[in-house]
Amino acid sequence: MLNMELPHNTSSTKRPSMNLAYLNSPDFSFFSDANKQLNYMIEQLQSDTYLNSEHGEIEQYIQTEGFEVLRCLFQGYLDLKASNENTASNIVSDEGIALTHIKHNTKRKLTTLFGDVAVKRKSYSRQAQKSTFPLDEQLNLPADQYSDGIRHRVAIEARKSSYDEVVETINQTTGGHIQKRQSLNLTQDVAQDFDKYYQQMRYLTPEETSDLLVLTFDGKGVVMRPDGLRECTRKAALKSKKLNSRLSAGEKKDRKRMAQVAAVYTALPYVRTPESIMKINSEEENVHSLKAVERNKRVWASIKDSAESVIEDAFLEALQRDPGQQRQWLVLVDGHPHQIKLINRVMKKHNINATIVMDFIHVLEYLWKAAWCFYKKGDNKVEKWIEKNALKILNGQGNQVAKGMRISATKQKLDKRQGVDKCASYLLKNKLRLQYGNALKNGYPIASGVIEGACRHLINDRLDITGARWSLDGAEAILKLRSLKSSGDFDDYWQFHKKESKQRTYG
């Protein structure tokens, strides 16, 4: 029994009655193991060995042995629940057949954050009928042996680092133990309600704002195992000539599958000038307006669903936010023809009117490639050329820039003018999406920093780690968990997932 020191102003005559009441508690016996473990730890901490130890050793001791105290408390609670479980007389199977055979103290193992515990409960069965355990449903125990705490911790760790590190972290920082295969299975199990959550739970009422509604998309390749590749990519990989000692040229490319990334958010209009974008005369400005941050931002990615499906989901989310299309809708793209084709198809399908804006950063990349056709590396004049033509594009004069650079290339009889022709074609083909003059006056965003950041965070930082090769289901689960975290929805999703899991397991 733990010796409890009384305050100095408390009479010692009260102590026996307090302990007697504690000992006579009907539930105390279930927690006696926890009490013994705690007393044992206190005795050890008071011993000469531990009094002469460094604080780090004591910290480690308390953590390790403390998990056993917590495990015993959990075990005591479960034993208490088992002792209070009443025998029911109306238990039936899924088919409505009465289960009349009752077996007491059946056990199952539950791996928790504190260690393994045994769940004792009554079993109701009948010949040719599956056994039923009412206490399992009451406790909402999972179908496997891993507790909610372990599942939650695995999901958090798996979205951040490799499964080997997940196993190491769980085994070193908790009282529970798990293997790599089980970690992967739990991650997929936790992520399975992602689509249902967003279909049922998000934006049950429209957003009450008139601010800009922005959608943006991009794609990013993920290195896959052969069975996770799309059919066309798998065939290309099989046709490629493999070398025995190293990767063949293009082999890695044929082992990737594109993940479609999407983002939807609300933003205040942010009026700028072309000169402010290019930072001309910035040295004369000592006061700068701050850009309003994005609000209600949701980002997600899928490697399993088609690109069109992800794009359509984004527009459906936008329709939940603004069903009457009363706000200004913007779609930021990087100019990929297939992506634009899919966006236009989805907009037509749902009768959506939105302004498509080309990402200005991609335009600048084309402009720089054209510039190096006119100037040698290291020539300082190239920046003035970029500044001049970028300002024209930002003022809505992309056509003139395209025509001008082609005429200049012809007059100078450039042999290597591929960058010029590509840039000119890009500007002319996307002229309707390069109306930056109006976009800046209306405060529209013209750069896709949100989606670029989403690609880095959702995919590069986790799925693109050295040596990673993904199965389709494994990559999809990680993308969903990282998407929930990035969108700030993981805690709400976890509660939703627990309800859905109970419904699947117990009906």
C-alpha positions in Angstrom: 0.0 0.0 0.0 1.4 3.4 -0.9 2.2 5.5 2.1 0.4 8.8 1.7 2.0 11.8 3.5 -0.6 14.0 5.2 -0.3 17.8 5.3 1.3 19.2 8.4 -2.0 20.7 9.6 -3.9 17.4 9.4 -4.2 15.2 12.5 -2.6 11.7 12.3 -5.7 10.3 13.9 -7.6 10.7 10.6 -5.1 8.6 8.7 -6.4 5.0 9.6 -10.0 5.9 8.7 -8.9 7.3 5.3 -6.9 4.2 4.5 -9.7 1.9 5.7 -12.2 3.6 3.4 -9.7 3.2 0.5 -9.2 -0.5 1.3 -12.9 -1.2 1.6 -13.6 0.3 -1.8 -15.3 -2.5 -3.8 -13.3 -1.7 -6.9 -9.9 -1.4 -5.3 -8.9 -5.0 -5.9 -8.9 -4.5 -9.6 -6.2 -1.9 -9.4 -4.0 -3.6 -6.8 -1.4 -4.5 -9.4 -1.1 -0.9 -10.4 -0.7 0.1 -6.8 2.0 -2.6 -6.3 3.9 -1.4 -9.3 3.8 2.2 -8.2 5.0 1.3 -4.7 7.8 -0.8 -6.2 8.9 2.2 -8.3 8.9 4.5 -5.3 11.0 2.0 -3.3 13.5 1.7 -6.1 13.8 5.5 -6.5 14.5 5.8 -2.7 17.2 3.1 -2.9 20.9 4.0 -2.8 21.4 2.8 -6.4 18.9 5.2 -7.9 19.7 8.1 -5.5 23.2 8.1 -7.1 22.0 8.0 -10.7 21.9 10.7 -13.3 18.6 12.4 -14.1 18.6 10.8 -17.6 18.7 7.3 -16.2 15.9 8.1 -13.7 13.8 9.6 -16.5 14.2 6.5 -18.6 13.4 4.3 -15.6 10.2 6.2 -14.8 9.1 6.0 -18.4 9.7 2.3 -18.8 8.3 1.2 -15.5 5.6 3.9 -15.6 4.1 2.2 -18.7 3.6 -0.9 -16.6 1.6 1.2 -14.0 -0.6 2.5 -16.8 -1.0 -1.0 -18.3 -2.1 -2.3 -14.9 -4.6 0.5 -14.6 -6.0 -0.3 -18.0 -6.1 -4.0 -17.2 -7.8 -3.2 -13.9 -10.5 -1.2 -15.7 -11.1 -3.9 -18.2 -11.4 -6.5 -15.4 -13.8 -4.2 -13.6 -15.9 -3.9 -16.7 -15.9 -7.7 -17.1 -17.0 -8.3 -13.5 -19.9 -5.9 -14.0 -21.1 -7.4 -17.3 -24.6 -8.7 -16.9 -25.8 -11.9 -18.6 -28.2 -11.0 -21.4 -31.1 -13.2 -22.5 -32.0 -11.6 -25.8 -28.7 -11.8 -27.8 -29.4 -12.8 -31.5 -27.2 -13.4 -34.5 -27.2 -11.2 -37.7 -29.8 -13.6 -39.1 -32.0 -13.1 -36.0 -31.3 -16.5 -34.4 -31.2 -16.5 -30.6 -27.7 -17.3 -29.2 -28.4 -19.4 -26.2 -24.9 -20.8 -25.4 -23.1 -18.5 -22.9 -19.4 -18.8 -22.2 -17.8 -16.8 -19.4 -14.4 -15.1 -19.3 -13.4 -15.6 -22.9 -10.2 -13.6 -23.6 -8.7 -11.6 -26.4 -5.5 -9.6 -26.5 -5.4 -5.8 -27.0 -2.1 -4.1 -27.7 -2.3 -0.6 -26.3 0.1 2.4 -25.9 0.9 1.0 -22.4 1.5 -2.7 -23.4 -0.7 -5.8 -23.9 -3.8 -6.3 -21.9 -6.4 -9.1 -21.8 -10.1 -8.3 -22.4 -12.4 -10.8 -20.6 -16.0 -10.9 -21.6 -19.0 -13.1 -22.1 -19.4 -15.0 -25.4 -22.9 -15.8 -26.9 -23.0 -18.5 -29.5 -24.9 -21.3 -31.0 -24.0 -24.2 -33.3 -23.3 -23.0 -36.9 -23.5 -19.4 -35.7 -20.8 -16.9 -35.2 -20.0 -15.9 -31.6 -21.0 -12.5 -30.4 -19.3 -10.4 -27.7 -21.5 -7.5 -26.5 -18.8 -6.0 -24.3 -16.5 -5.7 -27.4 -19.2 -3.5 -29.0 -19.7 -1.5 -25.9 -15.9 -0.8 -25.7 -15.7 -0.4 -29.5 -12.8 -2.8 -29.8 -11.2 -3.1 -33.2 -11.4 -6.3 -35.3 -7.7 -6.8 -34.8 -5.6 -6.6 -31.6 -4.5 -2.9 -31.9 -6.1 -0.2 -29.7 -7.3 3.2 -30.9 -4.2 4.7 -29.3 -1.8 2.6 -31.3 -3.8 3.2 -34.5 -3.8 6.9 -33.9 -0.1 7.0 -33.2 0.8 4.9 -36.2 -1.3 7.1 -38.5 0.5 10.2 -37.2 4.0 8.7 -37.5 3.4 7.0 -40.9 2.4 10.3 -42.5 5.8 11.8 -41.4 8.4 9.1 -41.9 9.1 5.6 -43.2 7.5 2.5 -41.8 10.8 1.3 -40.3 11.0 4.6 -38.4 7.3 4.2 -37.4 8.1 0.8 -35.8 11.1 2.2 -34.1 9.2 5.1 -32.7 6.3 3.1 -31.4 8.5 0.5 -29.8 10.8 3.0 -28.2 8.3 5.7 -27.0 5.3 3.6 -25.9 4.7 0.4 -24.0 3.2 -1.2 -27.1 5.0 -3.1 -29.9 4.1 -3.4 -33.6 5.7 -4.8 -36.7 6.2 -3.1 -40.1 3.5 -5.1 -41.9 0.9 -4.3 -39.2 1.9 -0.6 -39.4 1.2 -0.5 -43.1 -2.2 -2.3 -42.6 -3.2 0.1 -39.8 -2.3 3.1 -42.0 -4.6 1.9 -44.8 -7.3 1.0 -42.4 -7.3 4.5 -40.8 -7.4 6.2 -44.2 -10.3 4.3 -45.7 -13.0 6.7 -44.8 -11.4 9.7 -46.4 -13.8 10.1 -49.4 -16.9 9.5 -47.3 -15.8 12.1 -44.7 -15.5 14.8 -47.3 -18.7 13.8 -49.0 -20.8 13.9 -45.9 -19.1 16.2 -43.4 -17.5 19.2 -45.2 -19.4 22.4 -45.9 -22.9 21.3 -45.0 -23.7 25.0 -45.4 -22.2 27.4 -47.9 -19.3 29.8 -47.0 -20.7 33.2 -45.9 -18.3 35.4 -47.9 -18.0 37.1 -51.2 -14.2 36.7 -51.5 -12.5 34.9 -54.3 -12.9 31.1 -54.6 -9.7 29.6 -56.1 -9.1 26.2 -57.5 -5.6 25.0 -58.6 -4.2 21.7 -59.8 -0.9 19.9 -60.6 0.5 16.5 -61.0 3.6 14.8 -59.5 5.1 11.4 -60.3 5.7 8.7 -57.6 8.0 5.8 -57.9 5.9 2.6 -57.8 6.3 -1.1 -57.6 5.5 -2.8 -60.9 2.0 -3.9 -59.9 1.2 -0.3 -59.0 1.9 1.2 -62.4 -0.7 2.1 -64.9 -1.1 -0.4 -67.8 0.6 1.8 -70.4 3.5 2.6 -68.1 4.0 -1.1 -67.2 4.1 -2.0 -70.9 6.7 0.7 -71.5 8.8 -0.6 -68.6 8.7 -4.1 -69.9 9.8 -3.0 -73.4 12.7 -1.0 -72.1 16.1 -2.6 -72.3 17.4 -3.2 -68.8 21.1 -3.1 -67.9 22.3 -5.5 -65.3 24.7 -3.2 -63.4 22.7 0.1 -63.4 19.4 1.7 -64.3 18.9 2.0 -68.0 18.2 5.4 -69.6 14.6 6.4 -68.8 14.0 3.4 -66.6 13.1 5.4 -63.5 10.6 7.4 -65.6 8.9 4.2 -66.5 8.5 3.3 -62.9 6.5 6.3 -61.9 2.8 6.9 -61.7 1.3 10.4 -61.7 -0.5 11.6 -58.6 -3.1 14.4 -59.2 -2.9 17.2 -56.6 -5.8 19.7 -56.0 -6.4 22.6 -53.8 -9.5 24.8 -53.1 -9.3 27.9 -50.9 -10.8 31.3 -50.3 -8.7 34.5 -50.7 -9.2 38.2 -50.5 -8.6 40.2 -53.7 -5.0 41.5 -53.7 -4.6 44.4 -56.2 -1.1 44.9 -57.6 0.7 46.5 -60.5 2.9 44.8 -63.1 5.8 46.9 -61.8 5.3 45.6 -58.2 5.4 42.0 -59.5 8.7 42.6 -61.1 9.9 44.7 -58.2 10.7 47.7 -60.4 11.6 50.8 -58.3 11.2 48.7 -55.2 14.1 50.6 -53.6 11.8 53.7 -53.6 9.1 51.9 -51.6 9.4 51.8 -47.8 5.9 50.6 -47.2 4.6 47.3 -48.6 1.1 46.0 -48.4 0.8 42.5 -46.9 -0.8 39.8 -49.0 -3.9 38.2 -47.3 -3.3 34.6 -46.5 -5.5 31.9 -47.9 -8.4 30.8 -45.8 -10.4 27.5 -45.6 -7.7 25.8 -47.6 -8.1 22.2 -48.5 -5.4 20.4 -50.3 -5.3 16.7 -51.3 -3.9 14.3 -53.8 -4.7 10.9 -55.2 -2.6 8.4 -57.1 -5.4 5.9 -57.3 -8.2 8.0 -58.8 -8.0 9.5 -62.3 -6.9 13.1 -62.8 -10.4 13.9 -64.1 -12.0 12.5 -60.9 -9.8 14.6 -58.6 -10.5 17.7 -60.6 -14.2 17.0 -60.5 -14.0 16.5 -56.8 -12.4 19.9 -56.4 -15.2 21.6 -58.4 -17.8 19.7 -56.4 -16.2 21.0 -53.2 -16.3 24.5 -54.6 -20.0 24.1 -55.4 -20.6 23.1 -51.8 -18.9 26.4 -50.8 -20.8 28.5 -53.3 -23.7 26.5 -54.8 -25.2 29.6 -56.5 -21.8 30.7 -58.1 -22.3 34.1 -56.7 -18.5 34.6 -56.1 -15.7 35.0 -58.5 -14.2 31.6 -59.3 -10.6 31.3 -60.4 -8.7 28.3 -61.7 -4.9 28.5 -61.6 -3.1 26.2 -64.0 0.4 25.6 -65.3 -0.6 25.3 -68.9 -0.5 21.5 -69.4 -2.8 20.9 -72.3 -4.3 17.7 -71.0 -5.0 19.2 -67.6 -6.7 22.2 -69.2 -8.8 19.9 -71.4 -10.0 18.0 -68.3 -10.8 21.2 -66.4 -12.9 22.5 -69.3 -14.7 19.2 -69.6 -15.6 19.2 -65.9 -16.7 22.9 -66.0 -19.0 22.1 -69.0 -20.4 19.0 -67.3 -21.4 21.0 -64.1 -22.3 24.2 -66.0 -19.6 26.2 -64.1 -18.3 29.6 -65.1 -14.7 30.3 -63.9 -11.8 32.4 -65.0 -8.7 30.3 -65.9 -5.4 32.0 -65.2 -2.0 30.7 -66.2 0.6 30.5 -63.5 3.0 33.4 -64.2 6.0 31.5 -62.8 5.7 29.0 -65.6 5.5 31.8 -68.1 8.7 33.2 -66.8 10.4 29.8 -67.2 9.5 29.9 -70.9 10.7 33.5 -71.2 14.1 32.6 -69.7 14.6 29.8 -72.1 13.9 32.2 -75.0 16.3 34.8 -73.5 19.3 32.4 -73.5 18.8 32.1 -77.3 19.6 35.8 -77.6 22.3 36.1 -74.9 25.3 34.2 -73.8 25.6 32.8 -70.3 26.7 35.5 -67.9 25.5 38.5 -70.0 24.0 41.0 -67.6 21.7 42.4 -70.3 19.5 39.3 -70.1 17.8 40.5 -67.0 16.8 43.8 -68.7 15.4 41.8 -71.6 13.4 39.6 -69.1 12.1 42.6 -67.2 11.0 44.4 -70.4 9.1 41.4 -71.9 7.7 40.2 -68.6 6.2 43.7 -68.0 4.5 43.5 -71.4 3.1 40.1 -70.6 1.8 41.4 -67.3 0.1 44.3 -69.1 -1.7 41.8 -71.3 0.6 42.1 -74.4 1.7 38.5 -74.6 0.9 38.4 -78.4 3.3 41.3 -79.1 6.0 39.6 -77.1 5.6 36.4 -79.0 5.7 38.1 -82.4 8.6 40.4 -81.4 10.9 37.6 -80.2 10.2 35.5 -83.4 11.0 38.5 -85.6 14.2 39.2 -83.6 15.3 35.6 -83.9 14.8 35.7 -87.7 16.6 39.0 -88.1 19.6 37.8 -86.0 19.6 34.5 -88.0 19.7 32.4 -84.8 20.7 28.8 -85.4 19.5 27.7 -82.0 16.1 29.2 -81.6 14.1 26.3 -80.1 13.5 28.2 -76.9 12.2 31.2 -78.7 9.7 29.2 -80.8 8.5 27.2 -77.8 8.0 30.4 -75.8 6.2 32.1 -78.6 3.9 29.2 -79.2 3.2 28.9 -75.5 2.2 32.6 -75.3 0.0 32.5 -78.4 -1.7 29.2 -77.5 -2.6 30.5 -74.0 -3.4 34.1 -74.8 -6.9 33.9 -73.2 -5.4 32.7 -70.0 -2.6 35.4 -69.9 -4.9 38.4 -69.3 -2.7 39.5 -66.4 -3.6 43.2 -66.7 -7.2 42.6 -65.8 -6.2 39.9 -63.2 -3.9 42.3 -61.3 -6.5 45.1 -61.4 -9.1 42.8 -59.9 -6.8 41.4 -57.3 -6.6 37.8 -58.7 -3.8 35.5 -57.8 -1.5 34.8 -60.8 1.0 32.3 -59.2 0.3 28.7 -58.1 2.4 28.7 -55.0 -0.3 26.9 -53.1 -0.4 23.9 -55.3 3.4 23.9 -55.7 3.8 23.8 -51.9 1.1 21.1 -51.7 3.1 18.9 -54.2 6.2 19.3 -52.1 4.5 18.6 -48.8 2.1 15.9 -49.8 4.4 14.0 -52.1 8.1 15.0 -52.1 8.6 15.2 -48.4 7.2 11.6 -47.8 6.6 9.6 -50.9 9.8 10.7 -52.6 12.2 9.7 -49.9 15.3 7.8 -50.9 14.7 4.2 -51.9 10.9 4.3 -51.5 8.9 2.2 -54.0 5.1 2.2 -53.3 2.2 -0.1 -53.8 -0.9 1.6 -55.0 -2.9 1.2 -51.8 0.1 2.2 -49.6 0.8 5.4 -51.5 -2.9 6.3 -51.5 -3.2 5.9 -47.8 -0.2 8.1 -47.0 -1.5 10.8 -49.4 -4.9 10.8 -47.7 -3.4 11.1 -44.2 -1.0 13.9 -45.2 -3.9 15.6 -47.0 -6.0 15.5 -43.8 -3.1 17.0 -41.8 -2.5 19.8 -44.4 -6.1 20.7 -44.5 -6.5 20.8 -40.7 -9.1 18.1 -40.7 -7.3 15.1 -39.1 -8.9 15.4 -35.6 -12.4 15.7 -36.9 -11.7 12.9 -39.4 -10.5 10.6 -36.6 -13.8 10.9 -34.7 -15.7 10.2 -38.0 -13.5 7.2 -38.7 -14.1 5.7 -35.3 -17.8 5.9 -35.8 -17.5 4.3 -39.3 -15.2 1.6 -37.9 -17.7 0.7 -35.2 -20.5 0.5 -37.8 -18.4 -1.8 -40.0 -17.3 -4.1 -37.2 -20.6 -4.3 -35.2 -23.2 -3.1 -37.6 
